[in-house]
Amino acid sequence: MLSPSRSSAQAILKTVVTTASTIIQENASTSVEHKEESNDTDDSEPLKKKFKDDSETEVESSLATTTTTHVRQRLPKKRKACVSFGYCGAGYFGLQRNAKDKVHRTIEDELVEAFVKVGAIPQAHADDMSKMAFQRAARTDKGVSAVANLVSLKLVPMDNLTKLVNEQLPKQIRMFGVKRVAASFNSKNSCDARTYIYILPTYAFCPVEEITKESYRVTPEVLQLAKDVASEYLGSHNFHNFTSGKKFTDPSARRHILTINIADPYIREDVEFTTITIKGQSFMLHQIRKMISLIIAIVRGIASRDTIQRAYNADKIDIPKAPPLGLVLQKLHYDRYDKKFGNDGQHDALTWNEVENEVNNFKEETIIPHIVKREIADKSYPFFCIYENMFKWLAFLPCHHFDQLLPFYPPGAYTGVGRGLYLLQQQQGKSAKLDEEDDDNGVEE
């Protein structure tokens, strides 16, 4: 028989169990009722996962379309293309652009900024030109002009791109056209040959014994001598003496000259001029200007006739640079590319015959008048600016000896003013040494 306290505890436990059971049954009943009500509302469709309603989907789709359209407007698809353009190099620090240099303006600065303004390239590509696969066919120095140079890059296809770009360019820089090219095209590496011209007054050939005047007229004999001298450049040679920083053993110093011609004289502003045309596979820095300089020195009688052949040897020869004013890039040749891609139905040949008249007009109206003016009219430049034109440069030509450069002989130490300055320096050095010896003897005494 249980005690009263134990029976009381059992009674309490039984009450708790009964209450809990009742609550569980009520919850189960409520869940069944909710499920039945849910089935009653849509008996025709099975249960589905919860999705966003149609209005939300339409709004998000609209936003996505708007965003995509906006991105396409900002970054449209670009195509590999090449651009033909010409320029007069006066007032610019050469062709090649340095995006970090904001002081020295170049031709490419003007060209790239024009592309950005018309929307052909984004500003980010202008800041980092490698992003648009930018490559120039031929780099020109300060003061050098080009009738038709070429760059390859990725551009946004645009109607009337040439007209739009020219509206943003100064008059001394003109874009002639744009053509789509193969993805593998590189304006520099794909170029088979380059043709340069050098425009100079014929008084540059005046013999050194005569007084150089603008009224000078070259004789047939002197002109023939200049042609014979120029012909010694034809073929493959080691041109290490015609550039800077190249050693005789450097394989890249060997270049091939295809043709070289000197035109018959012509008159401009009562001064006689001639044009030297040189076509080669490629040229090094300052190469053509040094080639012209040596032709002039030999014809004038300052350098010996065998200097060109000696310059192909290992010895370093003193050869100055001719003024950049008369040097002009005339034409680029893409014969192999045109043969492979010119008639494939997708690309055009890079001959630019369709703009030949426009190119010639730019040459005759902009480039040549500038050269003639600087050679004739601009005599007000300081005389120490020896590279401003041919007349001033010729006065300093005898300072160079066109002979072997020895370690103890600086350039220009053999003849003319250069030799005089060298001897003066040597005499001053000897006098100073004698003074030092006298002082030392006095101290010893």
Secondary structure, DSSP 8 states (H G I E B T S, - for coil): ---HHHHHHHHHHHHHHHHHHHHHHHHHHHHHHHHHHHHHH-SSS--------HHHHHHHHHHHHHHHHHHHHHS---EEEEEEEEE--TTSS-S---TT-SSS--HHHHHHHHHHHHTSS-HHHHHSGGGGT-EES----TT-EEEEEEEEEEE---TTHHHHHHHHS-TTEEEEEEEE--TT--TTTT--EEEEEEEEEGGGGS-TTS---TT----HHHHHHHHHHHGGG-EEEE-GGGSSS--TT-GGGEEEEEEEEE---EEETTEEEEEEEEEES---TTHHHHHHHHHHHHHHTSS-TTHHHHHTSSS-B------STTEEEEEEE-HHHHHHHTTSSSS--TT-GGGHHHHHHHIIIIIHHHHHHHHHT---S-TT-TTSSHHHHHHHGGG---SB--TTS-TT-SSHHHHHHHHHHHHHHHHHHHHHHHHHHHHH-
